[in-house]
């Protein structure tokens, strides 16, 4: 079994090693071979951060991914908790409608969403890229399924003590929902970090381009150096990999426990 797992890990890490090797390539005719030159890799990193738009693309991706992920956690977390623990007229019908929207393809709502953003004057703005994705049906569903298991006795005792629903959510709900909220944060961060289509549509200003859009321009900025482009892709992969490593146990717990709720 250990041998099989070792082979699986080796196969999965092979593309990463190949990317590092190619990042050491000096020109379009040099793919790096099976070894890599640390000095050449360092030179590519220095070149990317020393000139061109790469640092700006990196900043824009961080603003976009963090903005959407934080707003998603706040809004979808509050909505999912309310649908699970509060009873109000139409709550079941509202939840059914929210779940029903999961069947819609993102392409279906792309044009209406663009028209709304354009009418608001948000073309070429960060809010035009962030606000349409600040809350999702999947996020509400995930948190709601997890919130169904919260101890009602604890929440009831807080209400008896005079605590308001917002305070109960902040002081009791959020700590208990941490795995689900961090899982949602991670999923949204990864989705927006790789987002290409929507920023390409609403951001005509190169100063607002995130990394997926900006990377496509590197070949024109630098007359296409395969080592430089590969280095840019390698740096782009670092933040999501680091975040995935840090939040892995919450991610597993959030999806596993949340999926068992009825």
C-alpha positions as CSV (number, residue, x, y, z in Angstrom):
1,X,0.0,0.0,0.0
2,X,2.8,2.4,0.9
3,X,4.5,1.7,-2.5
4,X,1.3,2.5,-4.3
5,X,0.8,5.7,-2.4
6,X,4.4,6.7,-3.0
7,X,3.9,6.2,-6.8
8,X,0.7,8.2,-6.7
9,X,2.4,11.1,-4.9
10,X,5.4,10.9,-7.3
11,X,3.1,11.1,-10.4
12,X,1.2,14.0,-8.8
13,X,4.4,15.9,-8.1
14,X,6.0,15.3,-11.5
15,X,4.2,18.2,-13.2
16,X,5.3,20.5,-10.3
17,X,8.9,19.4,-10.8
18,X,8.6,19.9,-14.6
19,X,7.2,23.4,-14.0
20,X,10.2,24.3,-11.8
21,X,12.6,22.8,-14.5
22,X,11.0,24.8,-17.3
23,X,11.1,27.9,-15.1
24,X,14.9,27.6,-15.3
25,X,14.8,27.7,-19.1
26,X,16.7,30.7,-20.5
27,X,14.9,31.0,-23.9
28,X,12.2,29.5,-26.0
29,X,14.5,26.7,-27.3
30,X,15.5,25.6,-23.8
31,X,12.9,23.6,-21.8
32,X,15.2,23.1,-18.8
33,X,15.8,19.4,-19.1
34,X,15.6,17.2,-16.0
35,X,17.5,19.6,-13.8
36,X,17.0,23.2,-13.0
37,X,19.3,26.2,-12.5
38,X,18.4,28.1,-9.3
39,X,20.3,31.2,-10.5
40,X,18.2,31.4,-13.7
41,X,15.0,30.8,-11.8
42,X,16.0,33.6,-9.4
43,X,16.7,35.9,-12.4
44,X,13.3,35.2,-13.8
45,X,11.6,36.0,-10.4
46,X,13.6,39.3,-10.2
47,X,12.6,40.2,-13.7
48,X,9.0,39.6,-13.1
49,X,8.9,41.7,-10.0
50,X,11.3,44.3,-11.2
51,X,9.4,45.4,-14.3
52,X,6.2,44.9,-16.2
53,X,2.7,44.4,-14.8
54,X,3.2,41.2,-12.9
55,X,3.2,42.7,-9.4
56,X,0.1,44.7,-10.2
57,X,-1.6,41.5,-11.5
58,X,-0.7,39.7,-8.3
59,X,-2.1,42.6,-6.2
60,X,-5.3,42.6,-8.2
61,X,-5.8,38.8,-7.7
62,X,-5.3,39.1,-4.0
63,X,-7.8,42.0,-3.8
64,X,-10.3,40.1,-5.9
65,X,-9.9,36.7,-4.2
66,X,-9.8,38.0,-0.6
67,X,-12.7,40.4,-1.2
68,X,-15.0,37.8,-2.6
69,X,-14.0,35.2,0.0
70,X,-14.5,37.4,3.0
71,X,-17.8,38.8,1.8
72,X,-19.0,35.3,1.0
73,X,-18.2,34.0,4.5
74,X,-20.0,36.9,6.1
75,X,-23.1,37.0,3.9
76,X,-23.6,33.3,3.1
77,X,-22.6,32.4,6.7
78,X,-25.3,34.7,8.1
79,X,-27.9,33.5,5.6
80,X,-27.2,29.8,6.1
81,X,-27.3,30.2,9.9
82,X,-30.6,32.0,9.6
83,X,-32.2,29.4,7.4
84,X,-31.1,26.6,9.7
85,X,-31.9,28.1,13.1
86,X,-34.6,30.8,12.6
87,X,-38.1,30.1,11.7
88,X,-39.9,32.8,9.6
89,X,-42.7,32.7,7.0
90,X,-41.4,31.4,3.6
91,X,-38.1,30.1,5.0
92,X,-38.5,26.7,3.4
93,X,-39.6,28.1,0.1
94,X,-36.7,30.5,0.1
95,X,-34.2,27.7,0.7
96,X,-35.8,25.7,-2.1
97,X,-35.4,28.6,-4.5
98,X,-31.8,29.1,-3.4
99,X,-31.0,25.4,-4.0
100,X,-32.8,25.5,-7.3
101,X,-30.4,28.2,-8.6
102,X,-27.6,25.7,-8.3
103,X,-29.0,24.0,-11.4
104,X,-28.4,27.2,-13.5
105,X,-25.2,27.3,-15.6
106,X,-23.0,30.4,-14.8
107,X,-23.2,31.2,-18.6
108,X,-27.0,31.6,-18.4
109,X,-26.7,34.6,-15.9
110,X,-23.6,36.1,-17.5
111,X,-25.3,38.5,-19.8
112,X,-27.9,39.7,-17.3
113,X,-25.2,40.1,-14.7
114,X,-23.1,42.2,-17.1
115,X,-26.1,44.4,-18.0
116,X,-26.7,45.1,-14.2
117,X,-23.0,45.9,-13.6
118,X,-22.9,48.2,-16.7
119,X,-26.1,50.0,-15.5
120,X,-24.5,50.6,-12.2
121,X,-21.4,52.1,-13.8
122,X,-19.2,49.4,-12.4
123,X,-17.3,48.5,-15.5
124,X,-13.6,48.8,-14.9
125,X,-14.0,48.7,-11.1
126,X,-13.2,46.3,-8.4
127,X,-16.8,46.3,-7.2
128,X,-17.9,45.2,-10.6
129,X,-15.7,42.1,-10.3
130,X,-16.4,41.4,-6.6
131,X,-20.0,42.3,-5.8
132,X,-21.7,39.8,-8.2
133,X,-19.9,36.9,-6.5
134,X,-20.1,38.1,-2.8
135,X,-22.8,35.6,-2.0
136,X,-23.6,32.2,-3.6
137,X,-26.3,29.5,-3.3
138,X,-23.6,26.9,-2.7
139,X,-22.2,28.9,0.2
140,X,-25.7,29.3,1.8
141,X,-26.4,25.6,1.3
142,X,-23.1,24.5,2.8
143,X,-23.4,26.7,5.9
144,X,-27.1,25.8,6.4
145,X,-26.4,22.1,6.3
146,X,-23.6,22.5,8.9
147,X,-25.7,24.9,11.1
148,X,-28.5,22.3,11.4
149,X,-26.3,20.4,13.9
150,X,-25.8,23.4,16.2
151,X,-27.0,22.6,19.8
152,X,-30.4,24.3,20.1
153,X,-30.2,24.2,23.9
154,X,-27.2,26.4,23.8
155,X,-28.8,28.9,21.5
156,X,-32.0,28.9,23.5
157,X,-30.2,29.6,26.7
158,X,-28.5,32.6,25.1
159,X,-31.9,33.9,24.0
160,X,-33.2,33.4,27.5
161,X,-30.3,35.4,28.8
162,X,-31.4,38.3,26.6
163,X,-28.8,38.0,23.8
164,X,-30.0,39.2,20.3
165,X,-29.8,36.9,17.3
166,X,-26.8,38.9,15.8
167,X,-24.9,38.5,19.0
168,X,-25.7,34.8,19.3
169,X,-24.5,34.3,15.7
170,X,-21.3,36.2,16.3
171,X,-20.5,34.7,19.7
172,X,-21.8,31.2,19.4
173,X,-22.6,30.4,15.8
174,X,-19.4,31.6,14.2
175,X,-17.0,29.6,16.5
176,X,-19.0,26.5,16.0
177,X,-19.3,27.0,12.3
178,X,-15.6,27.6,11.8
179,X,-14.9,24.5,9.7
180,X,-17.8,25.3,7.3
181,X,-16.8,29.0,7.1
182,X,-13.2,28.3,6.5
183,X,-14.1,25.7,3.9
184,X,-16.2,28.2,2.1
185,X,-13.5,30.8,2.3
186,X,-11.0,28.4,0.8
187,X,-13.3,27.3,-2.0
188,X,-14.2,30.9,-3.0
189,X,-10.6,32.1,-2.8
190,X,-9.5,29.3,-5.1
191,X,-12.4,30.0,-7.5
192,X,-11.7,33.7,-7.8
193,X,-7.9,33.2,-7.9
194,X,-8.4,31.2,-11.1
195,X,-11.2,33.5,-12.4
196,X,-10.6,34.5,-16.1
197,X,-13.9,35.0,-17.9
198,X,-15.6,37.6,-15.7
199,X,-12.6,39.8,-15.2
200,X,-11.9,39.6,-18.9
201,X,-15.4,40.9,-19.6
202,X,-15.7,43.7,-17.0
203,X,-12.1,44.9,-16.7
204,X,-10.8,46.6,-19.9
205,X,-8.3,48.6,-17.9
206,X,-5.0,46.6,-17.6
207,X,-4.5,48.1,-14.2
208,X,-7.4,45.9,-12.9
209,X,-6.4,42.7,-14.5
210,X,-5.9,39.7,-12.2
211,X,-3.2,37.1,-12.8
212,X,-5.2,34.8,-15.1
213,X,-5.8,37.7,-17.5
214,X,-2.4,39.2,-17.0
215,X,-0.4,36.0,-17.6
216,X,-1.8,35.8,-21.1
217,X,-0.1,39.2,-21.8
218,X,3.4,38.1,-20.6
219,X,4.3,36.6,-24.0
220,X,3.8,40.0,-25.6
221,X,5.5,42.0,-22.9
222,X,8.6,39.8,-22.9
223,X,8.6,38.5,-26.5
224,X,7.7,35.1,-25.2
225,X,10.2,33.4,-22.9
226,X,9.0,30.0,-21.9
227,X,11.1,30.1,-18.7
228,X,9.6,33.5,-17.7
229,X,6.0,32.5,-18.4
230,X,6.5,29.2,-16.5
231,X,8.1,31.1,-13.6
232,X,5.0,33.4,-13.5
233,X,2.7,30.4,-13.4
234,X,4.8,28.8,-10.7
235,X,4.5,32.0,-8.5
236,X,0.8,32.1,-9.2
237,X,0.4,28.6,-7.8
238,X,2.1,29.4,-4.5
239,X,-0.7,31.3,-2.6
240,X,-3.5,28.8,-3.2
241,X,-1.2,25.9,-2.4
242,X,-0.1,27.6,0.8
243,X,-3.7,28.4,1.8
244,X,-4.8,24.9,1.0
245,X,-2.1,23.4,3.2
246,X,-3.0,25.7,6.1
247,X,-6.7,25.1,5.9
248,X,-6.7,21.4,4.8
249,X,-8.1,20.0,8.1
250,X,-10.9,22.5,8.2
251,X,-11.7,21.9,4.5
252,X,-12.0,18.1,5.1
253,X,-14.1,18.6,8.3
254,X,-16.3,21.2,6.6
255,X,-17.2,19.1,3.6
256,X,-17.5,15.8,5.5
257,X,-19.6,16.9,8.4
258,X,-21.6,19.3,6.4
259,X,-22.5,16.6,3.9
260,X,-23.9,14.4,6.6
261,X,-26.6,17.0,7.7
262,X,-30.2,16.5,6.7
